[in-house]
Amino acid sequence: MRKHSIILAADLPTPAETLAVIGEVGTIVDGIKIGEATLLQAGVDILRRIKDLIEDRPLLVDLKIADIGFKGRYSWQGTNAKIIESIRDTGATHVTVHGFPGPTSVAEAADRAKEAGIGVLLLPLMSHAGAALFFTRPLERSEVVYSTIKAGIDVNFPQELNCSDVTEGILMLGEALNVEGYIGPATRPVDLQRYRSLTLKPIWCPGFGRQDRQGRNLEEQFKQWAEIVGPSSAAIVGSAIFGAKDREAAAKEIVEIRDKVMG
């Protein structure tokens, strides 16, 4: 995966349209993100077809897994493990997982994904209206540590990490469970700075283009984003590419903006 990657969010109304846009620009961008709606329509076989189109580029499956983690006598046997198994050997390289269901849920997803060769990107925060209702709830380090120990998860929490709310608690849990990276909103630079203060791991950021609420053009947005997250991260771009009249030209322009900003 290259530095400051451009990831195309390629969920269009139909699987045929999704495959068409990936066929046009899948080798111009640095990777592809596919969401649950596309998988429900097309089934997991579409991931293999996408992987054939994009070759060795990353393929993020945006399932936002948030279900039961349960460890039997010898292995994880909860719903999260079953979800991860459903995308094993499909070409998926990364999957999104929610942190709010707690330590057992995240640990099961992270462990089973690692076995499958898939990297977990944890969601400490979401950017839609009303998300702050729960993600900004106060949460202390001791609560995270106690809950993890009580769940029977054997990890060491870095001594230097602390938390003040649910978002930071999820980041702290992700660090302890050694997830591969995080999803963070490009529309919220202050929150990205919070992420970076707690982790050195990659941050994959949706919210480029029309979703930006601060009136920045793409070049301004990329510049501020790159200064915060550093090179081992990814910009997730959707309608700015697939909604353009000339998708190939739009994809090339965004790559050029990234390259210009990165020097």
N, C-alpha and C positions, 0 to 999 in steps of 0.2 A: 504494500500500500504506500503510495507516494505521500510526500509532505503536503499539508493543506489540501487534501483531496476534495474533489467535486463529486458528490453522490447525487444521482438523479432519483428523485421520488417519482416513480413511474406508474402510479395507480391511476389508470384511465377508466372510463365507464365500462369497457368490456375487455376481456383478456386479449382479443384480437388487436384492439387499439393499443393496449399496453405493449404487446410484442412488436407491433409496428414501430412505435416510437423508440423502443430499445434497439430495434434493427437499424434505425436511422442514426442514433447518436450514442449507442452503447459503447462504442470504441473511442469516442471523443472524450466523454467524461471518464472519471476514475473508478466508478462503481455504481451500483443500482440498489435502490430500496424498494421493496415490495410489501404491501400491507395486507392485512387480514381479509379485506373485502375482495381483493383479487384472488386470494387463495380459496375463499369460499365459492367463488364462481368457477374457477378453473381447476382446483385441486393442486396438490403439491407437485405434480408432474410439470407444471409450468416453470417451476424453479430450474429444472434440468434444461428446459428449452432456453431459458434466459441465460443460464450459465454457458451454454453452447455459443450464444451470441456475444457474450462479454469476455469469454476465455478466462484468464486468471484474475480478473478484477474482483473486488469484494462484492458480495451479494448479501445485503442486510434484509432479513425477514422481520418485519415490524409487527410482531404479534402482541407486544405488551403483555407478556405472560404474567398472570396474577392469580394463580390458583393454588391448590393444596400441595404442600410438600410433606411427604410422610416417609420415614425411614423404617423399613421392616428389619428383620433380624440381620440381613446381610446386605441389603441394597435399598436405594431410593425407589419407592413404589407409588408415589403420589401422582396427581394429575399433571404437574409440571414435567415430570420425567416422561410421561406418555406423550405430551406435546412435543418435547424436544426430540423424542424418538421418531416422531412423524416426519421430521425434516432432516433426519440423518441421511447422509449419502445422496442428497438432492443437489448439492452444489452450494447450499447456504454456508456462508462464512461467519455470519453474525446474526444474533437474534436479540430483540429488545425484551427486557424483563422489568416488571414493576417492583419497587422496593417496599411499598407500604404494607403488603401482606405479612411482612416480618421475616425473621432469620431463617426459619425452616423452609419457607417458600423460595427465598433467594438462594439458599445453600443448595437445595435440590436442583434448581435450574442451573446454577453455576457448575456443580459437580457433573451433572449428566451432560451438559453442553461441552465441557472440557473433554469428557470421554469421547464425544462425537466429533471433536475437532472444530467446534463452533464457539466463537467468542461471545460472551454476554455483555451487552450494553445496558446498564441499569438506568432507570428513570428516577432521579431524585426530585424532579419538579416537572410540571406541565405549564404551558403558557396561555391556555384558553381562559376566557372570562370565568371567574368563580373558582379557579383551581387553588387560589390562595386560602380558601376556606379550610382546607385540611393540611396542605403542604407547609403552611406557615405556623401551624400549631406548635406551642413550646414543647421541647423534648430535651431531656438531659442525658448526658453521656452514661450515667449510671443506669438509666432505664434501658438503654440499648444493650449495654453489657449484661445486665441481669437477665433480660429477656432472651438473649442468645445462649447464656449458660443454662437457663431453665429449659430451653428447647433442646439441650443436649448437643449443641454445636460447639465443637472444640476449635476455637480460633484465638489468636492474640490480637487485641486491638492496639494499634500504635499509640504509645503514651502521649505523643504530641497532638493527637487529634481530639477535638472536643466538638460539641454540637449545642445549638440553641433552639433549633426547631426540627420539624420532621425532615425537611430537605437535607439539612446537614447530618441528621441521624442516618439517613439512607446512604449518604456519601461515606460516612464513617463505617457503616455496615459493609458497603461495597469494597472499601479498602481492606477490611479485615478478611473478607471472603475472596479477595483477589480477583474481582471481575476484570474483564479486559478494558472496559471503559464506560463512558456515561453518555446519555443524551441530555443536551442542554440547549435552552432557547437562545438563538441568535438575536431575538428581539429584546432580550434582557441582559445587556452588558454587565450590569451590577451583579446579577446572579451568576453569570459566567465567571466573574472575578471571585465570587465566593467558592465556586467549584474549584478554581485553580489554586485557591489558598489551601485547599484540603487534599488535593490529588495532583499527581503528575501524569496520570493516565490520559489516553486520548478522550477528547470530548467531541461527539458528533452532533452538529447543530442544525436543526431545521429552522425555518423562519426567514430565509433570504428572498428578496424580491418584494412582491406585493404584500406580504405579511408584515413587513417592517412598519412599526407604528411611530417611528421617530423622524420620518421624512428624509431618511438618508437614501442616496442613490446606491447602486450596487458596489461601486468602487469605495465609497465611504464606509459602507457596511462591512465589506471584506477587510478593509484596513483596520477598523476598530476590533473586529472579531479576531484577526490574526495576531494583533498585539496582545490580546488577552489569553487566547488558548494555546498559542505556540504552534510549532510545525506538525506535531503528531496528532492532528485532529482533522475533522472533515466538515465541509459545508454541504448541507442537504438542500438541494434546489429542485423545485417542482414546476409550477406553472410558468415560471419565467422561461423554461425551456419547452415543455410539452404544449404550452398554450400559445407559443409563437407561430406566426405564419410560416416562417422558415426555421424549423427546429434545429437543423444542422448549423445554420448561421448563428442562432441564439446560443447553442451549446459552445461553439467555438469562441464567441464573444465573451462568455462568462469565464471560460478557461483563460482567455487573454487578460481579462481583468484580474483574475487570480494571479497570473504570472507577473503582471505589471506591479501589483501591490507587493508581491513577494520579492520583487527586485530581480 
